[in-house]
Amino acid sequence: MDYKDLANLIFPEAKDISYYEEKYPERNLKEGAIVTRIAPSPTGFIHIGGLYQGLIAKKIAKQTEGVFFIRIEDTDQKRLIENGITEIIESMDKFGMNPDEGMINETESKGLYGPYRQSLRKEIYQAYAKYLIEQGKAYPCFCTPEELDSIRQKQEQAKIRPGYYGVWAKCRNLTVEEMTEKIKAGENYIIRFKSLGREDRKIKHHDLIKGNVDFPENDQDIVIIKGDGLPTYHFAHVVDDHLMRTTHVIRGDEWLSSVPLHLQLFHEMGFKPPKYAHIAPIMKNDNGNKRKLSKRKDPEAAVSYYVEMGIPKEAVTEYLLNIANSNFENWRRANKDASIDDFKLEISKMSVSGALFDMVKLLDVGKTVISKFTAEEVYERALEWAKEYDKDLAKILEKDKEYAIKVFGIERGNKKPRKDIAKWSDVRENISYMYDEMFDSQKQNYDYQVINDKEEINKILNLYINEYYDENDDKQTWFDKIKELSGRLGYAKEVKEFKENPDKYKAHVGDVSTVLRVALTARTNTPDMYEIMQILGKDRIKARFEKAIGI
């Protein structure tokens, strides 16, 4: 018997690899087009780092008119969770990471290079494993878990590298006849790659982010097909990236040490390897120390956190681009209203060490992003979020859409739009004073600041509503009347006048305005008071003042 007979015995039904090479030809793309992928496992929530990798992968494909696809790596059947694929697809979609090809739900996909779910590609992996066995580059291993454990213990005692290599690779030197006999006797086995590498030899590799890196060659006879017939990650990704014609693999730098093995597998299979870009992890400042964002410790590690908080997807992607390329911030300053599609991401400019995640900065980006939305967009997006996460707020917004849009329209669409909303979960707090049912249900703390004599405050409020306020006034007339009221009661009509002669006045027009603002909203800081008054109307203003006077 020879290796071909052995391969046929192990995989009698497997097709010749020429079938798959013909079925999945080179892609018909323009020169220089990049094909990238994200390949998550449906074993839990999507990490912000996964979204980050997806953004980079999609961006570099899109800007070269290439292809971005999602492949689901579900060969570790024990760790799969129910509806894990749907969760991945929906999470990616919510942040604009919808692929050109790949899985679109638990069972369906789009594209000509599928299946895009590894568990459905079993026959493909077996065909390529059969090919390696035929070449004498792979073999069945019959070692039991107990035998492997014994090997590991001996290596630990001898203080040498653990693994299945060299003299420790018990099954690699079995003859074809011995292997055949064991298989026919019903012994359990897996398939291992027969490495010809040596640890004392180096390989040179150029990573698109890390630069030139030297590694020892891989000498481990790694498992390529497990006992259940499914491949390991190492083998599957080589076959998949070859057949799906991936040109660039964007992945976390925890995989950097696997490069020698992966390049070796590509070489032994006769495939052209893709270019690799290993992304540094997103870091967090933890009491002065930098550490990776942790799934266990940090709620912001989960993509679902941003959805639940209502941070707009545009803000998240914008912030992640800021982390990816340090020149993005300057580009954004020079192109305030441009689409992020216009920004050219450069992998070579990505940080070699981990970028520090800054929630304050992200929320600042959120404020800027939302400030550019129209009142109608803010209404629709806030309502969509509220329907899922704040049903009482959703009812209030739906009750009077026209009124809500007026509220969201305050100080919007001008040169310096309001920036009080960073995320949709801020909306309730930022509009509650515009809704009587919310305002009246809250215990208000009226902090009038400089003018705090109750009789004086009552005098200002009564005089203003009864003698000065007119709904038909334009903004200038409205403010002139507040100045007039201020002068009448002994306050400086201009702040400048007060600063020049502080002893001459009780306070100034700004302090009088604060009394009106606080009585109206129970806040010292709000968007434009004229616009607030125009929306509330005289009767509601009067009722607010009476409530403030009565406290």
Residue pairs with C-beta under 8 A, 6 or more apart in sequence:
1 176
1 177
1 180
2 176
3 133
3 134
3 135
3 136
3 176
4 134
5 176
5 180
6 133
6 140
6 176
6 179
6 180
7 130
7 131
7 133
7 134
8 130
9 180
9 183
9 184
10 130
10 133
10 140
10 183
10 191
11 126
11 127
11 129
11 130
11 133
13 123
14 123
14 126
14 127
14 129
14 130
15 123
15 127
16 127
16 131
17 127
17 128
17 131
19 127
20 124
20 127
20 128
20 243
21 243
24 112
24 113
24 243
24 244
24 245
26 245
27 33
27 35
27 67
27 245
29 35
29 65
29 66
29 67
30 65
32 64
33 61
33 64
33 65
33 66
33 67
33 247
34 60
34 61
34 64
34 66
34 247
34 248
35 61
35 66
35 67
35 68
35 69
35 244
35 245
35 246
35 247
35 248
36 57
36 58
36 60
36 61
36 66
36 67
36 68
36 69
36 246
36 247
36 248
36 249
36 250
37 57
37 68
37 69
37 70
37 71
37 102
37 241
37 244
37 246
37 249
38 50
38 53
38 54
38 57
38 58
38 68
38 70
38 71
38 92
38 97
38 99
38 250
39 70
39 71
39 72
39 73
39 237
39 240
40 46
40 50
40 70
40 72
40 73
40 88
41 72
41 73
41 74
41 76
41 79
41 80
41 84
42 72
42 74
42 80
42 81
42 84
42 85
42 87
42 88
43 76
43 79
43 80
43 81
43 84
44 81
44 84
44 295
45 87
45 91
45 295
45 302
45 303
45 304
46 87
46 88
46 91
46 92
46 302
46 303
46 304
47 293
47 295
47 301
47 302
47 303
48 282
48 293
48 300
48 301
48 302
48 303
48 306
48 357
49 252
49 279
49 281
49 282
49 293
49 301
50 303
51 91
51 92
51 95
51 97
51 303
51 316
51 320
52 279
52 282
52 320
52 323
52 324
53 250
53 251
53 252
53 279
54 92
54 97
55 95
55 97
55 317
55 320
55 321
55 324
56 250
56 277
56 279
56 324
56 345
56 347
56 350
57 68
57 248
57 250
58 68
58 97
58 99
59 321
59 345
60 66
60 248
60 250
60 345
60 347
61 67
61 68
61 100
62 68
62 341
63 341
63 344
63 345
66 247
67 100
67 101
68 99
68 100
68 101
69 99
69 100
69 101
69 102
69 111
69 113
69 116
69 244
70 88
70 89
70 92
70 99
70 101
70 102
70 103
70 116
71 102
71 103
71 116
71 117
71 118
71 240
71 244
72 85
72 88
72 102
72 103
72 116
72 117
72 118
73 118
73 233
73 236
73 237
74 80
74 84
74 85
74 117
74 118
74 119
75 118
75 119
75 226
75 230
75 231
75 232
75 233
75 236
77 119
77 228
77 230
81 87
83 106
85 103
85 105
85 106
85 117
86 105
86 106
88 103
89 103
89 104
89 105
91 303
91 304
91 307
92 98
92 99
94 303
94 307
94 313
95 303
95 306
95 313
95 316
95 317
96 313
96 317
100 111
101 109
101 110
101 111
101 112
101 113
101 114
101 116
102 109
102 110
102 111
102 114
102 116
103 109
103 116
103 117
104 110
109 115
109 116
109 117
113 243
113 244
113 245
114 120
115 121
118 230
118 231
118 236
118 240
119 230
121 236
121 239
121 240
122 229
122 230
124 239
124 243
125 225
125 230
125 231
125 235
125 236
125 239
126 225
126 229
128 235
128 239
128 269
129 138
129 191
129 224
129 225
129 231
129 235
131 269
132 138
132 193
132 224
132 268
132 269
133 139
133 140
133 191
135 268
136 194
137 193
137 194
137 268
138 191
138 192
138 193
138 194
138 224
139 171
139 172
139 174
139 179
139 191
139 192
139 194
140 171
140 179
140 182
140 183
140 189
140 190
140 191
140 192
141 164
141 170
141 171
141 172
141 189
141 190
141 191
141 192
141 221
141 223
142 171
142 182
142 187
142 188
142 189
143 151
143 164
143 170
143 171
144 188
147 170
148 164
151 164
151 168
151 170
152 162
155 161
155 162
155 163
155 168
156 162
161 199
163 220
164 192
164 220
164 221
164 222
165 195
165 219
165 220
165 221
166 219
169 192
169 221
171 179
171 192
172 192
172 194
172 221
174 182
182 189
183 189
188 227
189 227
190 223
190 225
190 226
190 227
191 223
191 224
191 225
192 221
192 222
192 223
192 224
193 221
193 222
193 223
193 224
193 235
193 265
193 268
194 221
195 218
195 219
195 220
195 221
195 222
195 264
197 217
197 218
197 219
197 260
197 264
198 217
198 219
199 216
199 217
199 219
200 216
201 216
201 217
202 214
202 215
202 216
202 217
203 214
203 215
203 216
203 217
203 260
203 263
204 212
204 213
204 214
205 212
205 213
205 214
205 215
205 259
205 260
205 263
205 276
206 212
206 213
207 213
207 256
207 259
207 276
207 277
207 278
208 248
208 275
208 276
208 277
208 347
208 348
209 253
209 277
209 278
209 279
209 280
209 347
209 348
209 350
209 352
210 253
210 256
210 278
210 352
211 352
213 256
213 259
215 257
215 259
215 260
216 260
217 260
217 264
218 260
218 261
218 264
220 261
222 232
222 234
222 235
222 261
223 232
224 231
224 232
224 234
224 235
225 231
225 232
225 235
226 232
231 239
234 258
234 261
234 262
234 265
235 265
237 249
237 262
238 262
238 265
238 266
238 269
238 271
239 269
240 246
241 249
241 274
242 266
242 269
242 271
242 272
246 274
247 274
247 275
248 274
248 275
248 276
248 277
249 274
249 275
249 276
249 277
250 277
250 279
250 347
251 276
251 277
251 278
251 279
252 278
252 279
252 281
253 278
253 279
253 280
253 281
254 281
255 278
256 278
259 276
262 273
262 276
263 273
266 272
266 273
267 273
277 347
277 350
279 350
280 350
280 351
280 352
280 353
280 354
280 355
281 292
281 293
281 354
282 292
282 293
282 323
282 354
282 355
282 357
283 290
283 291
283 292
283 293
283 354
283 355
283 356
283 357
284 290
284 291
284 292
284 293
284 294
284 298
284 356
284 357
285 356
290 354
290 356
292 354
293 300
293 301
293 357
294 301
295 301
295 302
299 305
300 306
300 357
300 359
306 313
306 316
308 389
308 425
309 423
309 424
309 425
310 382
310 385
310 389
310 423
310 424
310 425
310 426
310 427
311 362
311 363
311 366
311 422
311 423
311 424
312 366
312 369
312 370
312 381
312 423
312 424
314 340
314 369
315 362
315 365
315 366
315 368
315 369
315 370
315 422
315 423
316 362
317 340
318 332
318 340
318 365
318 369
319 361
319 362
319 365
321 328
321 340
321 343
321 345
322 328
322 329
322 332
322 361
322 365
323 351
323 355
323 357
324 345
324 350
324 355
325 343
325 345
325 346
325 349
325 350
326 349
326 351
327 349
328 343
331 343
332 343
335 342
335 343
337 372
363 422
363 423
364 422
366 421
366 422
366 423
367 419
367 420
367 421
367 422
368 419
370 378
370 419
370 421
370 422
371 412
371 417
371 418
371 419
372 417
373 381
373 412
374 412
374 413
375 405
375 406
375 408
375 409
375 412
375 413
376 405
378 408
378 412
378 421
379 397
379 401
379 404
379 405
379 408
381 424
382 393
382 397
382 408
382 424
382 427
383 394
383 397
383 398
385 424
385 425
385 427
386 393
386 394
386 397
386 424
386 427
387 394
389 424
389 425
390 425
390 428
393 427
393 428
396 404
396 435
396 437
396 438
397 404
403 535
404 431
406 535
407 431
407 434
407 535
408 431
409 531
410 418
410 527
410 528
410 531
410 532
410 535
411 417
411 418
411 527
411 528
411 531
412 418
418 527
420 426
420 430
420 527
421 427
421 430
428 438
432 438
432 439
432 442
433 439
433 520
433 521
433 522
433 523
433 526
434 532
434 535
434 536
436 540
439 521
439 522
439 544
440 547
442 522
444 522
444 547
444 548
444 551
445 522
446 518
446 519
446 522
446 548
446 551
447 518
447 524
448 457
448 514
448 515
448 518
448 519
449 511
449 514
449 518
449 524
450 507
450 511
450 514
451 457
451 460
451 506
451 507
451 511
451 512
451 514
451 515
456 489
456 506
457 515
457 519
457 548
457 549
458 549
459 489
460 485
460 489
460 512
460 515
460 516
461 515
461 516
461 519
461 545
461 548
461 549
462 545
462 549
463 485
463 488
463 489
464 482
464 485
464 516
464 545
465 538
465 541
465 542
465 545
467 485
468 481
468 482
468 484
468 485
469 481
469 533
469 538
469 541
470 477
470 478
470 481
471 534
471 537
471 538
473 481
475 530
478 530
478 533
479 530
482 509
482 512
482 513
482 516
483 493
483 494
483 509
484 493
485 512
486 492
486 493
486 508
486 509
486 512
487 493
489 506
489 512
490 505
490 506
491 498
491 505
491 506
491 507
491 508
491 509
491 511
491 512
492 498
492 501
492 504
492 505
492 507
492 508
492 509
493 508
493 509
494 508
494 509
495 508
495 509
495 510
497 505
497 508
498 505
498 507
498 508
513 529
514 524
516 529
517 523
517 524
517 526
517 529
518 524
518 548
519 544
519 545
519 548
519 549
520 529
520 532
520 533
520 536
520 541
520 544
520 545
521 532
521 544
522 548
526 532
533 541
536 544
